[in-house]
Amino acid sequence: MTTDFRAELLASGLLVESSVDGLYGRSGTFEKVVRGIDDLVTSAGADQHAAVLHFPAVMPRLVLERSGYLRSFPDLPGSVSVFEGDDDLHVGLLERLERGENWTELLTASDVALCSAACHPLYPQCSGRLPAGGRRFEVFGHCFRHEPSLDPARMQAFRMHEFVYLGEPDAAVAHRDLWLERSADLLSGLGLAVETVVANDPFFGRPGRMLASNQRAEMLKYEVVCTIHHDAHPTAISSSNYHLDHFGIGFGIESANGDVAHSACVGFGVERITLALLGAHGLDPDAWPLAVRSRLWP
Amino acid sequence: MTTDFRAELLASGLLVESSVDGLYGRSGTFEKVVRGIDDLVTSAGADQHAAVLHFPAVMPRLVLERSGYLRSFPDLPGSVSVFEGDDDLHVGLLERLERGENWTELLTASDVALCSAACHPLYPQCSGRLPAGGRRFEVFGHCFRHEPSLDPARMQAFRMHEFVYLGEPDAAVAHRDLWLERSADLLSGLGLAVETVVANDPFFGRPGRMLASNQRAEMLKYEVVCTIHHDAHPTAISSSNYHLDHFGIGFGIESANGDVAHSACVGFGVERITLALLGAHGLDPDAWPLAVRSRLWP
């Protein structure tokens, strides 16, 4: 995405920048679009009879450790440190702060980490044996990824709205495939010129290149991509993933027959979809085509 | 709040516990109430013509440093650490993780911290000279406070919905007083038995006792309190605060006449209000009194 579009978003007040790249405040208008997208995604999944869960931006650090995320993407997550000292250490902290020195050295690691993906805090809830047919969840979550960027489509803090299935392998693949089609339909129904592509995650380091190439070869990850602004590269605004037994192993989840559970999820990046709509239809949602507005705000 | 009420909330699925005290998932029903409260608070402030800003759960660490929060409440905030090493250090991290050793020592402090109060990320946006009459904002934010507790009214991660004024001292006091009355009316209109009390923040350590007593003596902070469950102590579900020139000094904000700006805010704790409603009217919002439902979901 060009810095021009970023400048337009900031000038319009839809996004408010901060002193850190990739952290923004959102206007009421921006959030009105977010709510419309969330409601539309919820409607699209009404037939799933999914249990709805909203998670905060932080989760137990144990979930990060078991998720495998530190193996594949160690550079992206955030761990939370806190002050556990007494009055004397507090005096020392304030002295360092005043002198502009490093005060964070006086902190200790807490048992809390930022969520990297909306569905991570869900998996420990499912440890043990699943019922026959598996389970379906609709998850609203906040993600943090430490990748400072001036591209508004690459925020450090953003929301993801997911539908997750846990259970049998066949049903997991079917969930991924159903939602791949459904998400492409939903997004093209909003007037977005989308395309569905095989994709890979941005795995870290040298070993990551092999992981990425395996993921593509096995076609585990599909993305719905869209050119958010006319002279930018296509960006993923939704992705559908088959995790094999990755989370089943990590969190001790079994399907009804006692095998390790497989899982799949579709994730809608609500900030990116909002940006794509603003790029396609203009910065004033009240002036968007009626067909789009009536879908978002029926 | 008794552990009985906590057990009821968990059994009903309204809250889903995690392995860390004070971190919960919320059900769709819980969030329906949250949305109703947010919409009602927004309506109550329609005459303020406030600029609306939604902030994510993380903000620049610089905001935490300038907010004064580390002086008064060093034990509550969270600073975010990230991995910035290479492939070799990554191998070391994974080895520590596998052996159950402390891998967080290999992280470095990022320039990001968790928000402690919804309005903190707003203040750096206002640095410089304010227009005549000051400025009003409606702020939606996520707060993190490291105070693990089994009391569902003391979550580590929760949301706050605020109206903030920055400008002249008299107008700041008037904002605080207006919203003190308005918030008590709004909350009692939801069938909650509320009371308005002079309050103090939980300042840290020995010097904190004096700060708390000064805050009470100057009557800077009022809380609307409510007994969330019948055999619990009253809990603040909203607070109205006059900050004097605290944030004006910290963030270099001047009123139109060049004096340091004063500020005031009202904060609605949406999780606590939701819990108070569940405690007062029962765990099934569809069975709440019509007068309450018609206010929340008109």
Interface residues (C-beta under 8 A of the other chain):
Chain A: G13 V16 S18 S19 V20 L23 Y24 G25 R26 S27 G28 F30 E31 A51 V52 L53 H54 F55 P56 A57 V58 M59 P60 L62 V63 E65 L70 R71 P74 D75 P77 G78 S79 V80 S81 V82 F83 E84 G85 D86 D87 H90 L93 L94 L97 N102 W103 T104 E105 L107 A109 S110 D111 V112 L114 P121 L122 P124 Q125 E138 F140 H142 F144 H146 M155 Q156 A157 F158 F204 G205 R206 P207
Chain B: G13 V16 S18 S19 V20 L23 Y24 G25 R26 S27 G28 F30 E31 A51 V52 L53 H54 F55 P56 A57 V58 M59 P60 L62 V63 E65 L70 R71 P74 D75 P77 G78 S79 V80 S81 V82 F83 E84 G85 D86 D87 H90 L93 L94 L97 N102 W103 T104 E105 L107 A109 S110 D111 V112 L114 P121 L122 P124 Q125 E138 F140 H142 F144 H146 M155 Q156 A157 F158 F204 G205 R206 P207
